[in-house]
Amino acid sequence: MTYLLALDQGTSSSRSILFDRLGNIVCSAQQEFPQYFPQASWVEHQAEEIWQSQLHTIEIVLKRSGITAHQIAALGITNQRETCIVWNRKTGEPIYPAIVWQDRRTAAFCENLREAGHSRLIQEKTGLVIDPYFSASKLRWILDHVPLARQQAQEGQLAFGTVDSWLAYKLSEKKLHVSDVTNASRTMLWNIHSNQWDQELLALLDIPASLLPEVYPSSHLFGTCSLFGHPISIGSIVGDQQAALFGQACFSAGMAKNTYGTGCFLLAHTGDTCQSSQHGLISTSAAQINHTKQFALEGSVFIGGAVVQWLRDQMHFIEQSNEIEKLTAEVPDADGVIFVPAFSGLGAPYWDANAKGAIFGLHRGTTRAHIARAAVEAIAFQTAELLLAMQNDQRGQMKELRVDGGASANNALLQLQADLLGIPVIRPKITETTALGASYLAGISVGLLSNLEECSALWQEDCRFNPAISSEQAKLRLSEWKSAVQRLL
């Protein structure tokens, strides 16, 4: 049997998952790494800690499984997307901590870009709105604030990349400086129509082109990793949400998935058409097998499962994240409590970088269970708003929503999601669809998998949640949520 190894580098942890060619999980390992919050609204990682956590999980998987590097046909990289890393090409040392996608330090800079009238240009070229979420303003901040960074960049001494580029660089022992179209499309510097770095945007943001990685399709032979005793082909690089879209076998226009991770990310495939949104969503590149462009509409919720981490780590409501379902089951409802977890501002469809989190409806009878239930409900409310925006953009009702990510194990959450959306919510048998998508793309690049039809045949439904309330009840609940959000804007 030949195997595929997926490296799933996320916001709070790194994972390695070994799959057989039928998409079955053979072995997996996960390791959390520290989060740093040096100032209000700043979020950082140490790039070396990201690498060491990812390397450690690979070593664990190989040891536990007894599989050797010789038996692995290819590895795929999937990653948190907009997080920005800049390192010295000669020494390999990062010049500043990784600035995480949740970081909002560049909100004022982004506001200046909007006030200067650049919103339309940037959206037309990149499919994105101007927001600190995307990588470009983070890169600009590093160049402006780290001593000698701009001079070194102009002299070609520095390399920029999102986490995929950093991992490929480390895996290849400093040989590769590469990325793929899905990650490049999240920088606010990539023209998704011409599939190249946009010189006009680079000039606008004063970013030297020498910093940028070479970009290829998501399924591509990027190079090799020789760290584990035998060369392993690096057969795919793909941003985590586009990887999950692929892993959910959403290959044709109109198919949609939602990932409940640190944030929540709803993507609907739009085929080879780049569809613009009129309702606060963004257009993005979907995973590409060759040079044929593929696109998706995306809605991003900045704080999804992270609200459960907040209840665990800051409020000490629970000791383990998986205890949240038991705590919320202690009460039949949130008893009027509405939790808007805008810890990193609000993403789609509002795009308010300055919004702050708030809890409404507290009273003397409110318990920890009510607040916890309201926090979980907030995940479903935010996702519902995204799907409604997508339906308005596409002028039609979606037939179903495929779901994955850690919080998709919460049955109560998925039932509420189905109730609010009015369509079936479907959880697959393998919920590690981000890693699965990366492995499929890697398998295709080395010929272990032949085509999309073969990948689609491997997808299997585990559980289906059908709506259990009327559309009028759903609208009432959503109107209460929207009223709470409006108080923050």
C-alpha positions in Angstrom: 0.0 0.0 0.0 1.2 3.5 -0.9 0.4 6.4 1.4 -0.1 10.1 1.4 1.0 12.4 4.2 -0.9 15.7 4.9 0.6 18.4 6.9 -2.3 20.5 8.3 -0.8 23.6 9.9 -3.6 25.5 11.7 -3.9 28.6 13.8 -3.6 26.9 17.2 -2.0 23.6 16.4 -0.1 21.6 13.8 -1.2 18.2 12.7 0.1 15.4 10.5 -2.3 12.8 9.1 -1.3 9.7 7.1 -3.9 8.5 4.6 -4.0 5.4 2.4 -4.9 5.9 -1.2 -8.7 5.4 -0.4 -8.7 8.3 2.0 -8.7 6.3 5.2 -6.8 7.7 8.1 -3.9 5.4 9.1 -2.3 7.5 11.8 -2.4 11.1 13.0 -0.7 13.4 15.5 -1.4 16.9 16.7 0.5 19.5 18.8 -0.7 22.9 20.0 1.8 25.8 20.0 1.8 29.1 21.9 -0.3 32.1 20.9 1.1 35.6 21.7 -0.9 38.7 22.3 1.7 41.5 22.8 -0.9 44.3 22.6 -4.6 44.7 22.3 -5.7 43.4 18.8 -2.2 42.0 18.1 -1.8 38.2 17.5 1.5 36.6 16.8 3.2 33.2 16.4 6.8 32.3 16.5 7.6 30.9 13.0 10.2 28.4 14.5 7.6 27.1 16.9 5.2 26.5 14.1 7.9 24.5 12.3 9.0 22.5 15.3 5.4 21.6 16.1 4.8 20.5 12.5 8.1 18.5 12.4 7.3 16.8 15.7 3.9 15.6 14.5 5.5 14.1 11.3 8.0 12.2 13.4 5.3 10.9 15.7 3.2 9.7 12.8 6.1 7.9 11.2 7.1 6.3 14.5 3.5 5.2 15.5 2.5 3.9 12.1 5.7 2.1 11.3 5.4 3.6 7.8 8.7 4.7 6.3 9.3 7.7 4.0 9.9 5.2 1.2 6.3 4.1 1.4 4.9 7.7 1.1 4.1 8.7 -2.4 3.8 12.4 -1.7 3.1 14.9 1.0 0.7 17.8 0.9 0.8 21.1 2.8 -2.3 22.9 3.9 -2.2 25.9 6.2 -3.6 28.9 7.9 -3.6 31.3 5.0 -3.1 35.0 5.6 -0.5 34.7 8.4 2.6 36.6 7.3 6.2 35.5 7.8 9.4 37.3 6.6 12.8 35.6 6.9 16.4 36.2 5.9 17.2 34.2 2.7 20.8 33.5 3.8 20.4 32.6 7.5 16.8 31.3 7.3 15.9 33.3 10.4 12.6 35.2 10.7 13.1 38.9 11.1 9.9 39.3 13.2 7.3 37.0 14.7 4.6 35.7 12.3 1.7 38.2 12.2 -1.5 36.1 12.4 -4.5 36.5 10.2 -6.5 37.5 13.3 -4.2 40.5 14.0 -5.8 43.9 13.6 -2.8 46.2 14.0 -3.0 47.5 10.4 -6.7 48.7 10.7 -5.7 52.4 10.4 -3.5 51.7 7.4 -6.3 49.8 5.7 -8.7 52.6 6.5 -6.3 55.1 4.8 -6.3 52.9 1.7 -10.1 53.0 1.6 -10.3 56.7 2.1 -7.8 57.2 -0.7 -10.2 55.5 -3.0 -8.4 52.2 -3.7 -11.2 49.8 -2.7 -12.6 49.2 -6.2 -9.2 48.7 -7.7 -8.2 46.1 -5.1 -11.5 44.3 -5.2 -11.5 44.1 -9.0 -8.0 42.7 -9.2 -7.9 40.4 -6.1 -11.5 39.7 -5.3 -10.9 40.9 -1.8 -12.0 43.8 0.4 -9.4 46.0 2.0 -8.9 44.6 5.5 -6.2 43.8 8.0 -7.2 40.1 7.6 -5.2 39.8 4.4 -1.4 39.5 4.2 -0.3 42.7 2.3 -0.8 45.2 5.1 1.0 42.9 7.6 4.0 42.6 5.2 4.0 46.4 4.8 3.9 46.9 8.6 7.0 44.6 9.0 8.9 46.5 6.3 8.0 49.8 7.9 8.6 48.9 11.6 11.5 46.3 11.7 14.9 48.1 11.6 16.6 47.7 8.2 13.8 45.5 6.8 13.0 47.7 3.9 16.6 48.1 2.9 17.2 44.4 3.1 14.1 43.7 1.1 15.2 46.1 -1.6 18.6 44.3 -1.7 16.9 40.9 -2.2 18.0 39.6 1.2 14.5 38.8 2.5 11.7 36.3 1.6 8.0 36.7 2.4 5.5 33.9 2.6 2.4 32.6 4.2 2.8 29.5 6.4 2.8 27.2 3.4 5.9 28.9 2.0 7.7 28.7 5.3 7.0 25.0 5.7 8.1 24.3 2.1 11.3 26.2 2.8 12.0 24.2 5.9 11.0 20.8 4.5 13.3 21.4 1.4 16.2 22.4 3.6 16.0 26.1 2.4 15.8 25.2 -1.3 12.2 26.2 -2.1 10.5 29.6 -1.9 7.1 28.7 -3.3 3.3 29.0 -2.8 0.1 28.1 -4.7 -2.7 30.1 -6.2 -5.0 29.7 -3.2 -2.6 31.2 -0.7 -1.4 33.9 -3.1 -5.0 34.9 -3.6 -5.2 35.8 0.1 -2.4 38.3 0.1 -4.2 41.3 -1.5 -1.3 41.4 -4.0 -2.3 38.6 -6.4 -4.4 39.2 -9.5 -6.8 36.3 -9.6 -7.8 37.0 -13.2 -4.3 36.9 -14.7 -2.9 34.5 -12.1 0.2 36.5 -11.3 1.5 39.0 -8.8 0.1 42.4 -9.7 2.7 45.1 -10.3 0.3 48.0 -9.8 -0.7 46.7 -6.4 2.9 46.1 -5.4 3.7 49.7 -6.3 0.6 51.0 -4.5 1.7 49.2 -1.2 5.4 49.8 -1.8 6.3 46.1 -1.6 9.4 44.9 -3.5 8.6 42.0 -5.8 11.9 40.3 -4.8 10.2 39.3 -1.5 7.5 37.1 -3.2 7.5 33.3 -3.7 7.0 31.5 -7.0 3.4 30.5 -7.4 2.1 27.2 -8.9 -1.2 25.3 -9.1 -2.3 23.6 -5.9 -1.6 20.1 -7.3 2.0 20.4 -8.5 5.4 18.7 -7.9 7.0 21.6 -5.9 10.1 19.7 -4.9 11.3 17.1 -2.4 11.7 16.7 1.3 14.7 14.5 2.3 14.5 14.9 6.1 13.2 11.5 6.9 15.6 9.1 5.3 14.1 8.9 1.8 13.0 11.7 -0.6 9.3 12.5 -0.4 7.7 14.5 -3.2 5.9 17.7 -2.1 2.9 17.2 -4.2 0.5 19.9 -3.1 0.2 23.2 -1.4 -3.2 24.6 -0.7 -4.8 27.1 1.8 -6.8 25.3 4.5 -10.3 26.4 3.4 -9.8 25.6 -0.3 -8.3 22.3 0.8 -11.5 21.6 2.8 -13.6 22.5 -0.2 -11.7 20.0 -2.2 -11.8 17.4 0.5 -15.6 17.7 0.7 -15.7 16.9 -3.0 -17.2 20.3 -3.8 -15.9 20.4 -7.4 -18.8 22.0 -9.2 -20.5 25.4 -9.1 -23.1 25.7 -6.3 -21.6 23.1 -4.0 -20.7 24.6 -0.6 -18.9 23.7 2.7 -18.4 25.3 6.0 -15.4 24.6 8.3 -15.8 25.1 12.0 -12.3 25.8 13.1 -10.7 28.7 15.0 -12.8 30.8 12.7 -15.6 29.6 10.4 -15.2 29.7 6.7 -18.0 29.1 4.2 -17.0 28.5 0.6 -19.2 28.0 -2.4 -17.6 26.8 -5.6 -18.3 29.0 -8.6 -16.4 26.9 -11.3 -14.2 28.7 -13.7 -16.2 31.9 -13.2 -15.0 34.6 -10.8 -18.2 35.8 -9.3 -18.3 39.2 -7.5 -20.4 39.6 -4.4 -22.9 42.3 -3.7 -23.4 41.2 -0.1 -20.1 41.5 1.7 -18.4 38.3 0.6 -15.1 37.9 -1.2 -14.0 36.1 -4.4 -11.1 33.8 -4.1 -9.1 31.2 -6.1 -10.2 27.6 -5.5 -7.7 24.7 -5.6 -6.2 24.2 -9.1 -5.0 20.9 -10.5 -3.5 22.5 -13.6 -3.5 26.0 -15.0 -7.3 26.1 -15.4 -8.6 28.8 -13.1 -11.1 27.8 -10.4 -13.0 30.1 -8.1 -15.1 30.3 -5.0 -17.2 32.8 -3.0 -16.1 32.9 0.6 -17.4 34.3 3.8 -15.1 34.5 6.8 -16.0 34.5 10.5 -12.9 35.5 12.5 -14.0 33.9 15.8 -15.7 30.5 15.6 -14.3 27.7 17.7 -11.9 30.3 19.2 -14.8 31.4 21.4 -14.8 28.0 23.0 -11.0 28.4 23.6 -11.8 31.7 25.2 -14.3 30.1 27.6 -11.7 27.5 28.4 -8.6 29.5 28.8 -9.7 33.0 29.9 -13.0 32.3 31.6 -12.2 28.8 32.9 -15.8 27.6 32.2 -14.4 24.2 31.0 -11.1 22.4 31.2 -11.3 20.7 27.8 -12.9 22.1 24.6 -15.0 18.9 24.1 -16.7 19.6 27.4 -18.6 22.5 25.9 -21.5 20.3 24.5 -22.2 18.9 28.0 -22.2 22.4 29.5 -24.6 23.8 27.0 -26.9 20.8 27.4 -27.5 21.9 31.0 -30.0 24.5 29.8 -32.7 24.2 27.1 -31.8 27.6 25.5 -29.7 30.7 26.1 -32.5 32.4 28.0 -32.2 35.6 26.0 -28.4 35.8 26.1 -26.8 36.8 22.8 -23.0 36.6 22.5 -21.3 38.4 19.7 -17.6 37.2 19.8 -16.1 40.1 17.8 -12.7 39.6 19.5 -10.9 40.3 16.2 -13.5 42.7 14.7 -16.2 41.4 12.4 -15.6 39.7 9.1 -18.1 39.0 6.4 -20.6 40.4 5.7 -19.8 43.4 7.9 -16.0 43.9 7.6 -15.7 46.1 10.7 -12.1 45.9 12.0 -13.0 48.0 15.1 -15.9 46.1 16.4 -15.5 44.6 19.9 -17.1 41.5 21.4 -20.1 41.8 23.6 -22.7 39.7 25.5 -26.3 41.0 25.6 -29.3 40.0 27.7 -27.6 39.1 31.0 -29.7 39.0 34.1 -29.6 37.6 37.6 -30.6 34.2 36.5 -27.9 33.9 33.8 -25.5 31.0 34.4 -22.3 29.8 32.9 -24.3 27.3 30.8 -26.4 30.1 29.3 -23.3 32.1 28.3 -21.7 28.9 26.9 -24.8 28.1 24.9 -25.0 31.6 23.5 -21.3 31.3 22.5 -22.0 28.1 20.6 -25.1 29.6 19.0 -23.0 32.6 17.9 -21.0 30.2 15.7 -24.2 29.1 14.0 -25.7 32.6 13.7 -22.5 33.9 12.0 -22.5 31.0 9.5 -26.2 31.5 8.7 -25.5 35.2 7.8 -22.8 34.0 5.4 -25.0 31.5 3.7 -27.9 33.9 3.3 -25.4 36.4 1.7 -24.3 33.6 -0.7 -27.8 32.7 -1.6 -28.5 36.4 -2.4 -25.4 36.6 -4.6 -26.2 33.4 -6.4 -29.9 34.1 -6.6 -31.0 30.7 -5.5 -31.3 28.3 -2.6 -28.5 25.9 -1.9 -29.6 22.3 -1.6 -27.2 21.3 1.3 -24.2 22.4 3.3 -21.3 20.0 3.9 -19.5 20.7 7.2 -16.2 19.8 8.8 -13.7 21.0 11.4 -13.4 20.4 15.1 -16.8 21.9 16.2 -18.7 19.8 13.6 -18.6 17.0 16.2 -21.1 19.0 18.2 -24.5 17.7 17.2 -26.4 20.4 18.9 -24.5 23.0 16.9 -25.2 21.3 13.6 -28.9 20.9 14.4 -29.1 24.6 15.2 -27.3 25.3 12.0 -29.8 23.3 9.9 -32.7 25.1 11.7 -31.3 28.5 10.9 -30.5 27.7 7.3 -33.5 25.7 6.4 -31.5 23.2 4.4 -29.8 19.9 5.4 -26.4 20.1 7.1 -24.2 17.0 6.3 -21.2 15.8 8.2 -19.0 13.3 6.3 -17.5 10.2 7.7 -14.0 11.8 7.6 -14.2 15.3 9.1 -10.5 15.9 8.6 -11.4 17.3 5.1 -8.7 20.0 5.1 -5.9 17.3 5.4 -7.9 15.0 3.1 -8.1 17.7 0.4 -4.3 18.3 0.6 -3.7 14.5 0.3 -6.0 14.2 -2.7 -4.2 17.0 -4.5 -0.8 15.5 -3.7 -2.0 12.1 -4.9 -3.2 13.6 -8.2 0.2 15.3 -8.7 2.1 11.9 -8.5 -0.6 9.9 -10.3 -1.8 7.9 -7.3 -5.2 9.4 -7.9 -6.4 9.9 -11.4 -9.1 12.6 -11.5 -11.9 14.4 -9.6 -14.4 11.6 -10.2 -12.2 9.2 -8.3 -11.9 11.7 -5.4 -15.6 12.4 -5.4 -16.4 8.6 -5.1 -14.4 8.4 -1.9 -16.5 11.0 -0.1 -19.1 9.4 2.3 -21.9 10.9 4.4 -21.9 10.2 8.1 -24.8 12.2 9.5 -27.5 14.5 8.1 -29.2 17.2 10.2 -32.6 18.4 8.8 -34.3 21.6 9.8 -36.7 21.1 12.7 -38.2 24.6 13.1 -40.2 26.8 10.7 -38.7 29.4 8.5 -40.6 32.1 10.5 -39.0 30.9 13.7 -35.6 30.9 12.0 -36.1 34.4 10.7 -37.1 35.6 14.2 -34.0 34.1 15.8 -31.7 35.7 13.1 -33.4 39.1 13.5 -32.5 39.0 17.3 -28.9 38.2 16.4 -28.7 40.9 13.8 -30.1 43.5 16.3 -27.3 42.6 18.7 -24.7 42.9 16.0 -26.0 46.3 14.9 -25.3 47.6 18.4 -21.6 47.0 17.9 -21.2 48.6 14.4 
